[in-house]
Every structure is written in structure tokens, then in C-alpha cells.
Amino acid sequence: MTKKRVLVTGAAGFLGSHLCDRFIAEGYDVVGMDNLITGDLKNIEHLFKLKEFEFYNHDVSKFIHVPGNLDYILHFASPASPIDYLKIPIQTLKVGSLGIHNCLGLARVKKARVLIASTSEVYGDPMVHPQTEEYWGNVNPVGPRGVYDEAKRFQEAMTMAYHTYHGVETRIVRIFNTYGPRMRLNDGRVLPAFIGQALRGEDLTMFGDGSQTRSFCYVDDLVEGIFRLLHSNYASPVNIGNPDEITIKEFGEEIIKLTGTSQKLVSKPLPKDDPKQRKPDITLAKKLLDWEPKVNRADGLKITYDYFKTLSSEELQKTAYHRFE
């Protein structure tokens, strides 16, 4: 039987690299694509020796050519952290517009199924809690987060248009906060920022009074949900995340306890448009995919912390303040 072949854009990133691992483990041939603007080859260097894996150093905002058949395309190319998309806003918008257009055009030619990585950020600073797929969001299109939020919202619209008008098989996953090995310490998000500060002996920086909430999903759980969604028959968006909600202040206290450090939490002013609450309603994922997260936060944080402890002192010093949570 002919092996299935999948293209993963953003393959050298945190989530993309874990997806490459999963599909190779499932017996697929994997084509990884990344322009390395935020990705890192060290995340996939273990795959280069495998005949099942090939890599293209390419910007998906430009025309995509992949010879041979393709059964699936997973579009995960995008700056995903505040540090990145505030620094490269135009590229962020391009990968969510030109990039998805190119991926969908390729899918149409190859008769491949496309799954796109959308995000809980399409809900903005939500006025509905927890967030269901039916909620349209509360997004400021011209605020500092707008380049990412609106890129993802446009990406969903373009995907549904190709599904409706061209009959392309499409899937949309709305990803909530995810963590695990291969996260970048300097990506601007709260978990790696807290752990990086703890490892360097610094106080942990939270914004506002820390009453904002987040819900953290371990990467293996997320990948399982994505894998099931890809092979489902459902074209509309599906939330994948962990509904175990916690305040930023409580989360910082968990990190201090985990790392065994004596630092304290210090407060900085709350950034503009920072979401006050973030919790997925995963009723649809449970019903449709028979999926829910299995890894509890304590176990997942221990694995992630152990990974970060293996980084060099030079890598630890690269950590940036997390501007958004």
C-alpha cells in the first residue's frame, strides 16, 4: 500500500516539529517546510537521517512547489508569539494571507486535505467565557495584537471559502495555550518567561495583579487532538486546549514551587488588549473526536522544566520579558 505523504509548514517550530514526529511515527512520509524566521533546525535535526523526512527551506508567502503527491497539508507556518509578531508584523500578516492562499492552491492542485492552525486569539479579549466555537470574538484590528489576530481570522475565512467554492477538504483547529519541550524561552509567552526567570534566579514578572486566567495544554495532548481532527469529517473550527483554568498569579506560584527557587512575583503594568480570561469549551472536541487532554499540568510542567534545564547558559540569557500573557 502506498504511504500517505504530508506537508507540514512551520516544521521547525515548536508545534510543527512535534507534528512531524507524530506523522513519522504513524508511518507517513513527511515534507517539512520552514523559512526559519522563527523556527530552529535543532527541533527537527533528529529527523534528517530518516528516509521518511525531507525538508524545504522556503517561505510559504511565496509560491509553493512540492513535487509528487500530497495527501495532507498542515499549515502551521506563522510567528505565534507576541515577541515575534510585534517585531515582524508584515511577515505575520503575509503568512496568514498569502501563505494560506498558496497552501490552499497547492491543496486544490494535489487534491490534498488541508488543516490550518488557527488560535484562541481569534476570540480576542473574550466577552463570553468559556469560549465556544460559535463565539465571534472581541478583537481590536488596529491594536498591537491585531496583526496576529486578524491574520488568523482571515486565514479561517479563506479556508472556508476554498472549502465552499472549490470543494477543498479543509479542517480548522483553534489552538489554546500549549506548552512542552522545544518551546523557545524568549518567545514572549508566560510559561517559558516564568521558567527562564526562575532558572536565572530572577523574580517572576507578571502583568497587572495576575488575576488574568489561562488554560495550558501539554503538547502531546494537542497533537493527538490535531491528528484526530485531520482524519475527521468536520470542516468548521474546533477548539483544542485544556479547560483547566488558572490565574497568572497562581501559575507563577506553581512555577516557584516547581523550580524550588526563592524568587517572588513582581507586577508590571498590564499591556494593551491583554485577554483577561482564556478557557476553551471543548464540548465539540469531546463529542466529535472523542478527545480530551490526558496530561495534568503538574506532570507536563515537570517534563517541560526538565527540558529547559538542559539548555546552555547562553540560551538562558536570551530570554526576553514576556510582554503578553
KOLRO-122273 format. One record per residue (C-alpha): x, y, z; residue number from 1; residue in three letters. Coordinates in pm, whole numbers, plus 32768, in hexadecimal, padded with zeros to 4 digits. Layout:
{{X; Y; Z}; NUM; "ALA"},
...
END
This chain:
{{8000; 8000; 8000}; 1; "MET"},
{{8081; 815C; 7FA5}; 2; "THR"},
{{80EB; 8227; 80D2}; 3; "LYS"},
{{8031; 8368; 8119}; 4; "LYS"},
{{80FB; 84A8; 80EE}; 5; "ARG"},
{{80C8; 85E2; 81BB}; 6; "VAL"},
{{8153; 8743; 819B}; 7; "LEU"},
{{8189; 87FC; 82E5}; 8; "VAL"},
{{81CE; 8971; 82C3}; 9; "THR"},
{{827D; 8A0E; 83ED}; 10; "GLY"},
{{8323; 88BC; 841E}; 11; "ALA"},
{{844C; 8942; 84E4}; 12; "ALA"},
{{836E; 89EF; 85E0}; 13; "GLY"},
{{82F2; 8972; 8730}; 14; "PHE"},
{{81AA; 88D8; 86BC}; 15; "LEU"},
{{8219; 888A; 8559}; 16; "GLY"},
{{833E; 87B7; 85CE}; 17; "SER"},
{{8262; 86EA; 86B7}; 18; "HIS"},
{{816D; 86B1; 8599}; 19; "LEU"},
{{8289; 8635; 84BC}; 20; "CYS"},
{{82E9; 853E; 85CC}; 21; "ASP"},
{{8183; 84C1; 85F0}; 22; "ARG"},
{{8144; 848C; 847E}; 23; "PHE"},
{{828D; 83D4; 844D}; 24; "ILE"},
{{8237; 82F8; 8577}; 25; "ALA"},
{{80E6; 82AF; 84D0}; 26; "GLU"},
{{8194; 8237; 8392}; 27; "GLY"},
{{816F; 836B; 82B5}; 28; "TYR"},
{{8271; 840C; 81D2}; 29; "ASP"},
{{82A0; 8571; 824A}; 30; "VAL"},
{{8309; 86A5; 8189}; 31; "VAL"},
{{8370; 87BA; 8277}; 32; "GLY"},
{{8374; 8925; 8203}; 33; "MET"},
{{83F5; 8A53; 82C3}; 34; "ASP"},
{{84AC; 8B96; 8273}; 35; "ASN"},
{{8546; 8B90; 83D2}; 36; "LEU"},
{{84E1; 8CF5; 8422}; 37; "ILE"},
{{8468; 8C79; 8575}; 38; "THR"},
{{849E; 8B00; 8554}; 39; "GLY"},
{{85DD; 8A49; 85B4}; 40; "ASP"},
{{867A; 8926; 84FB}; 41; "LEU"},
{{86E3; 8889; 8644}; 42; "LYS"},
{{8573; 8832; 867A}; 43; "ASN"},
{{8578; 8747; 854E}; 44; "ILE"},
{{86E8; 86ED; 8528}; 45; "GLU"},
{{869E; 8590; 85AE}; 46; "HIS"},
{{85BD; 8557; 847E}; 47; "LEU"},
{{86B9; 85A5; 836C}; 48; "PHE"},
{{874D; 8449; 8376}; 49; "LYS"},
{{85FA; 83AB; 832C}; 50; "LEU"},
{{8594; 8350; 81C9}; 51; "LYS"},
{{842C; 83A5; 8229}; 52; "GLU"},
{{8485; 8515; 8259}; 53; "PHE"},
{{84EA; 8628; 8169}; 54; "GLU"},
{{8512; 879A; 81A9}; 55; "PHE"},
{{84DA; 88D3; 80D8}; 56; "TYR"},
{{8567; 8A1F; 8150}; 57; "ASN"},
{{8455; 8AF5; 80BB}; 58; "HIS"},
{{8373; 8C1C; 810D}; 59; "ASP"},
{{8208; 8BAF; 80DD}; 60; "VAL"},
{{81A9; 8D17; 808E}; 61; "SER"},
{{824B; 8CD1; 7F3E}; 62; "LYS"},
{{81CF; 8BD3; 7E3E}; 63; "PHE"},
{{81EB; 8A6F; 7EC5}; 64; "ILE"},
{{825E; 8951; 7DEA}; 65; "HIS"},
{{8278; 87F3; 7E78}; 66; "VAL"},
{{82B1; 86E0; 7D77}; 67; "PRO"},
{{81F1; 859B; 7D95}; 68; "GLY"},
{{80AD; 8546; 7E42}; 69; "ASN"},
{{802E; 85E1; 7F81}; 70; "LEU"},
{{7F11; 8555; 8050}; 71; "ASP"},
{{7F0D; 8655; 8167}; 72; "TYR"},
{{7F8B; 87B8; 81A5}; 73; "ILE"},
{{7FAA; 8843; 8307}; 74; "LEU"},
{{7FDD; 89BC; 8301}; 75; "HIS"},
{{8096; 8A13; 8442}; 76; "PHE"},
{{817E; 8B1D; 83B6}; 77; "ALA"},
{{814F; 8C60; 8478}; 78; "SER"},
{{81F9; 8D2E; 8581}; 79; "PRO"},
{{812B; 8CC7; 86AF}; 80; "ALA"},
{{81BB; 8D8B; 87D0}; 81; "SER"},
{{818C; 8EFB; 8826}; 82; "PRO"},
{{8303; 8F3B; 881C}; 83; "ILE"},
{{830B; 8EC1; 86B3}; 84; "ASP"},
{{81D2; 8F54; 861E}; 85; "TYR"},
{{8215; 90AA; 86B7}; 86; "LEU"},
{{8371; 90A3; 861B}; 87; "LYS"},
{{8306; 901F; 84C5}; 88; "ILE"},
{{819B; 908C; 8499}; 89; "PRO"},
{{819C; 9094; 831C}; 90; "ILE"},
{{8226; 8F33; 8300}; 91; "GLN"},
{{8121; 8EC1; 83FB}; 92; "THR"},
{{800B; 8F4E; 8326}; 93; "LEU"},
{{80A2; 8EBE; 81E7}; 94; "LYS"},
{{80BD; 8D5B; 826B}; 95; "VAL"},
{{7F52; 8D68; 82D9}; 96; "GLY"},
{{7EDB; 8DED; 8189}; 97; "SER"},
{{7FCB; 8DA1; 806B}; 98; "LEU"},
{{8047; 8C6A; 8121}; 99; "GLY"},
{{7EF0; 8BCE; 814E}; 100; "ILE"},
{{7E92; 8C2E; 7FE8}; 101; "HIS"},
{{7FC4; 8B72; 7F68}; 102; "ASN"},
{{7F7E; 8A43; 8044}; 103; "CYS"},
{{7E12; 8A32; 7FD8}; 104; "LEU"},
{{7E74; 8A57; 7E6B}; 105; "GLY"},
{{7F6C; 893C; 7E92}; 106; "LEU"},
{{7E64; 8867; 7F3D}; 107; "ALA"},
{{7D73; 88A4; 7E1F}; 108; "ARG"},
{{7E76; 8834; 7D1E}; 109; "VAL"},
{{7EE7; 8706; 7DE9}; 110; "LYS"},
{{7D85; 86AD; 7E5D}; 111; "LYS"},
{{7E0C; 86B1; 7FBF}; 112; "ALA"},
{{7D57; 86F3; 8107}; 113; "ARG"},
{{7DC7; 882E; 81C0}; 114; "VAL"},
{{7DCA; 8868; 8337}; 115; "LEU"},
{{7E19; 89C9; 83A7}; 116; "ILE"},
{{7E9A; 8A3A; 84F7}; 117; "ALA"},
{{7DB3; 8B48; 8575}; 118; "SER"},
{{7DBB; 8BC7; 86D8}; 119; "THR"},
{{7CF5; 8C2D; 8808}; 120; "SER"},
{{7D69; 8D8E; 87B3}; 121; "GLU"},
{{7C4B; 8DA0; 86B5}; 122; "VAL"},
{{7B6F; 8DD2; 87EA}; 123; "TYR"},
{{7C3E; 8F01; 8852}; 124; "GLY"},
{{7BF8; 8F7E; 89B2}; 125; "ASP"},
{{7AC0; 8EA6; 89D0}; 126; "PRO"},
{{7972; 8F19; 8A56}; 127; "MET"},
{{78F8; 8DB0; 8A5F}; 128; "VAL"},
{{798F; 8CB7; 8B52}; 129; "HIS"},
{{79F0; 8BA5; 8B14}; 130; "PRO"},
{{7A1D; 8BDA; 899F}; 131; "GLN"},
{{794B; 8B04; 88B7}; 132; "THR"},
{{797F; 8AE0; 8741}; 133; "GLU"},
{{783F; 8BA6; 8705}; 134; "GLU"},
{{78CD; 8CDE; 87AB}; 135; "TYR"},
{{7942; 8DE0; 86A9}; 136; "TRP"},
{{7A3B; 8E8F; 8789}; 137; "GLY"},
{{7A95; 8FE9; 880C}; 138; "ASN"},
{{7BC7; 904F; 8742}; 139; "VAL"},
{{7C6C; 91A2; 8710}; 140; "ASN"},
{{7CE2; 9197; 85A4}; 141; "PRO"},
{{7DCA; 92C4; 85C9}; 142; "VAL"},
{{7E59; 9272; 8722}; 143; "GLY"},
{{7FB3; 91DD; 875A}; 144; "PRO"},
{{7F2B; 9079; 874A}; 145; "ARG"},
{{7E5A; 90BE; 8613}; 146; "GLY"},
{{7F62; 9049; 851B}; 147; "VAL"},
{{7F52; 8EEA; 85AD}; 148; "TYR"},
{{7DE1; 8EDC; 860A}; 149; "ASP"},
{{7D66; 8F5C; 84BA}; 150; "GLU"},
{{7E5B; 8E86; 83F5}; 151; "ALA"},
{{7DC6; 8D53; 849A}; 152; "LYS"},
{{7C60; 8DCB; 846A}; 153; "ARG"},
{{7CA4; 8E0C; 82F8}; 154; "PHE"},
{{7D49; 8CB7; 82DF}; 155; "GLN"},
{{7C0C; 8C11; 835F}; 156; "GLU"},
{{7B37; 8CD7; 8268}; 157; "ALA"},
{{7C16; 8C7F; 8140}; 158; "MET"},
{{7C16; 8B11; 81A5}; 159; "THR"},
{{7A9D; 8B03; 81B6}; 160; "MET"},
{{7A82; 8BB5; 8067}; 161; "ALA"},
{{7B5C; 8AAC; 7FBF}; 162; "TYR"},
{{7A8E; 899F; 8068}; 163; "HIS"},
{{7945; 8A37; 7FFB}; 164; "THR"},
{{799A; 8AAB; 7E9B}; 165; "TYR"},
{{7AAB; 89BA; 7E2C}; 166; "HIS"},
{{7A4B; 8885; 7EF2}; 167; "GLY"},
{{7BA0; 886C; 7F9C}; 168; "VAL"},
{{7B9C; 878C; 80CF}; 169; "GLU"},
{{7BF2; 886F; 81F1}; 170; "THR"},
{{7C12; 885B; 836B}; 171; "ARG"},
{{7C42; 897B; 8462}; 172; "ILE"},
{{7CD5; 894F; 85BF}; 173; "VAL"},
{{7CC0; 8A6E; 86B8}; 174; "ARG"},
{{7DEB; 8A38; 879A}; 175; "ILE"},
{{7DEE; 8AB2; 8901}; 176; "PHE"},
{{7F28; 8AE9; 89D4}; 177; "ASN"},
{{800E; 89C0; 899E}; 178; "THR"},
{{815A; 896C; 8A41}; 179; "TYR"},
{{8267; 8862; 8A44}; 180; "GLY"},
{{83CB; 8817; 89D3}; 181; "PRO"},
{{8452; 88E9; 88B0}; 182; "ARG"},
{{83A2; 8A26; 891A}; 183; "MET"},
{{8486; 8B51; 88F7}; 184; "ARG"},
{{84E0; 8BF6; 8A3D}; 185; "LEU"},
{{84DB; 8D4A; 8993}; 186; "ASN"},
{{838F; 8D27; 88DE}; 187; "ASP"},
{{82DB; 8E23; 89B9}; 188; "GLY"},
{{81DB; 8D3D; 8A59}; 189; "ARG"},
{{81A0; 8D13; 8BCA}; 190; "VAL"},
{{820E; 8BAA; 8C03}; 191; "LEU"},
{{836B; 8BB8; 8B68}; 192; "PRO"},
{{839D; 8D17; 8BF2}; 193; "ALA"},
{{834F; 8CA5; 8D55}; 194; "PHE"},
{{842C; 8B71; 8D3B}; 195; "ILE"},
{{8547; 8C36; 8C9B}; 196; "GLY"},
{{853D; 8D39; 8DAF}; 197; "GLN"},
{{8538; 8C29; 8EB9}; 198; "ALA"},
{{8663; 8B79; 8E1E}; 199; "LEU"},
{{8727; 8CBF; 8E18}; 200; "ARG"},
{{86CE; 8D14; 8F7F}; 201; "GLY"},
{{85F6; 8E40; 8F25}; 202; "GLU"},
{{84A8; 8EA5; 8FB2}; 203; "ASP"},
{{8380; 8E36; 8EDE}; 204; "LEU"},
{{82D8; 8F51; 8E1D}; 205; "THR"},
{{8160; 8F4D; 8E05}; 206; "MET"},
{{808A; 9061; 8D6F}; 207; "PHE"},
{{7F73; 9109; 8E2E}; 208; "GLY"},
{{7F0A; 905F; 8F6F}; 209; "ASP"},
{{7F27; 8F02; 8ED8}; 210; "GLY"},
{{7DB2; 8EC5; 8EDC}; 211; "SER"},
{{7DAC; 8E7D; 8D66}; 212; "GLN"},
{{7D6B; 8D0F; 8D1D}; 213; "THR"},
{{7E06; 8C1C; 8C28}; 214; "ARG"},
{{7DD7; 8AA9; 8BE0}; 215; "SER"},
{{7F10; 89E4; 8B85}; 216; "PHE"},
{{7F0B; 88AC; 8AA7}; 217; "CYS"},
{{8034; 87C0; 8A91}; 218; "TYR"},
{{80B9; 879C; 892F}; 219; "VAL"},
{{807E; 8622; 8910}; 220; "ASP"},
{{7F0E; 8655; 8961}; 221; "ASP"},
{{7EF3; 8768; 885D}; 222; "LEU"},
{{7F9B; 8695; 874F}; 223; "VAL"},
{{7EAA; 8577; 8798}; 224; "GLU"},
{{7D82; 8661; 876D}; 225; "GLY"},
{{7E0E; 86E9; 8627}; 226; "ILE"},
{{7E4C; 858B; 85A1}; 227; "PHE"},
{{7CE6; 8524; 85ED}; 228; "ARG"},
{{7C57; 8663; 8557}; 229; "LEU"},
{{7D1B; 8636; 8415}; 230; "LEU"},
{{7C81; 84DE; 83E6}; 231; "HIS"},
{{7B21; 854D; 8443}; 232; "SER"},
{{7A11; 85BF; 8354}; 233; "ASN"},
{{79DA; 8714; 83F7}; 234; "TYR"},
{{7A34; 8855; 833B}; 235; "ALA"},
{{79D8; 8965; 8436}; 236; "SER"},
{{7AC0; 89DF; 854D}; 237; "PRO"},
{{7B01; 8903; 867C}; 238; "VAL"},
{{7B99; 8975; 87C8}; 239; "ASN"},
{{7CBD; 88A1; 883F}; 240; "ILE"},
{{7D44; 88FD; 8995}; 241; "GLY"},
{{7D3D; 88AB; 8B05}; 242; "ASN"},
{{7C17; 8947; 8BC6}; 243; "PRO"},
{{7CD1; 8935; 8D13}; 244; "ASP"},
{{7CD2; 8AAB; 8D55}; 245; "GLU"},
{{7DCA; 8B5A; 8E3B}; 246; "ILE"},
{{7E21; 8CC4; 8E8A}; 247; "THR"},
{{7F75; 8D4A; 8E23}; 248; "ILE"},
{{7FC6; 8D8D; 8F92}; 249; "LYS"},
{{7F74; 8C26; 8FF5}; 250; "GLU"},
{{803A; 8BA7; 8ECC}; 251; "PHE"},
{{816A; 8C71; 8F32}; 252; "GLY"},
{{8152; 8BDC; 908E}; 253; "GLU"},
{{8149; 8A7F; 8FF3}; 254; "GLU"},
{{8287; 8ACC; 8F2F}; 255; "ILE"},
{{8339; 8B4A; 9068}; 256; "ILE"},
{{82D8; 8A0B; 911D}; 257; "LYS"},
{{8341; 8931; 8FF6}; 258; "LEU"},
{{8496; 89D2; 8FD1}; 259; "THR"},
{{84DA; 89E1; 9146}; 260; "GLY"},
{{854C; 8B48; 912D}; 261; "THR"},
{{851C; 8C64; 9222}; 262; "SER"},
{{84B1; 8D6E; 9127}; 263; "GLN"},
{{8376; 8E36; 914C}; 264; "LYS"},
{{826F; 8EAE; 9055}; 265; "LEU"},
{{828E; 901B; 8FF0}; 266; "VAL"},
{{8184; 90E0; 8F36}; 267; "SER"},
{{81A7; 91B7; 8DFC}; 268; "LYS"},
{{809A; 9283; 8D49}; 269; "PRO"},
{{7F9F; 91B9; 8C80}; 270; "LEU"},
{{7FDD; 91CC; 8B06}; 271; "PRO"},
{{7ED5; 9250; 8A16}; 272; "LYS"},
{{7DCA; 9155; 89AB}; 273; "ASP"},
{{7E52; 9043; 8A8D}; 274; "ASP"},
{{7D3E; 8F3B; 8AAA}; 275; "PRO"},
{{7CB3; 8F2B; 8C0C}; 276; "LYS"},
{{7C2E; 8DC7; 8BED}; 277; "GLN"},
{{7C89; 8CA4; 8B10}; 278; "ARG"},
{{7BE6; 8B50; 8B31}; 279; "LYS"},
{{7B71; 8A69; 8A1B}; 280; "PRO"},
{{7A21; 89C3; 8A10}; 281; "ASP"},
{{7A80; 886C; 8986}; 282; "ILE"},
{{7923; 87D7; 897C}; 283; "THR"},
{{7936; 87B9; 8801}; 284; "LEU"},
{{7A8E; 870F; 8805}; 285; "ALA"},
{{7A12; 8614; 8906}; 286; "LYS"},
{{78DD; 85C0; 8838}; 287; "LYS"},
{{7976; 85CE; 86DD}; 288; "LEU"},
{{7AD3; 8543; 871B}; 289; "LEU"},
{{7AAB; 8487; 8863}; 290; "ASP"},
{{7BCB; 8562; 88D7}; 291; "TRP"},
{{7C26; 860B; 8A1A}; 292; "GLU"},
{{7D79; 8659; 8AB7}; 293; "PRO"},
{{7E1E; 8543; 8B80}; 294; "LYS"},
{{7F5D; 85E5; 8C09}; 295; "VAL"},
{{7F26; 86AA; 8D4A}; 296; "ASN"},
{{7FDB; 87F2; 8D76}; 297; "ARG"},
{{80C4; 8779; 8E8A}; 298; "ALA"},
{{814B; 865C; 8DB2}; 299; "ASP"},
{{8163; 872E; 8C79}; 300; "GLY"},
{{8217; 8848; 8D2C}; 301; "LEU"},
{{8315; 8755; 8DBE}; 302; "LYS"},
{{836A; 86D0; 8C62}; 303; "ILE"},
{{8381; 8831; 8BD6}; 304; "THR"},
{{8457; 88AF; 8CF6}; 305; "TYR"},
{{8544; 8788; 8CCE}; 306; "ASP"},
{{8567; 87E3; 8B5D}; 307; "TYR"},
{{85B7; 894F; 8BA8}; 308; "PHE"},
{{86BC; 88E5; 8CA9}; 309; "LYS"},
{{8783; 8843; 8B8F}; 310; "THR"},
{{87B1; 8990; 8AD9}; 311; "LEU"},
{{88FE; 8A41; 8AE1}; 312; "SER"},
{{893A; 8B79; 8BAF}; 313; "SER"},
{{8951; 8C3E; 8A69}; 314; "GLU"},
{{87F5; 8BCA; 8A05}; 315; "GLU"},
{{876D; 8C22; 8B5C}; 316; "LEU"},
{{87F1; 8D84; 8B3E}; 317; "GLN"},
{{872F; 8DB8; 89FA}; 318; "LYS"},
{{85E6; 8DB6; 8AB4}; 319; "THR"},
{{8519; 8EF0; 8A7B}; 320; "ALA"},
{{8414; 8F8D; 8B59}; 321; "TYR"},
{{82C2; 8EF9; 8B07}; 322; "HIS"},
{{81F8; 9023; 8A8D}; 323; "ARG"},
{{80AF; 8F6C; 8A7C}; 324; "PHE"},
{{801E; 8E47; 8B35}; 325; "GLU"},
END
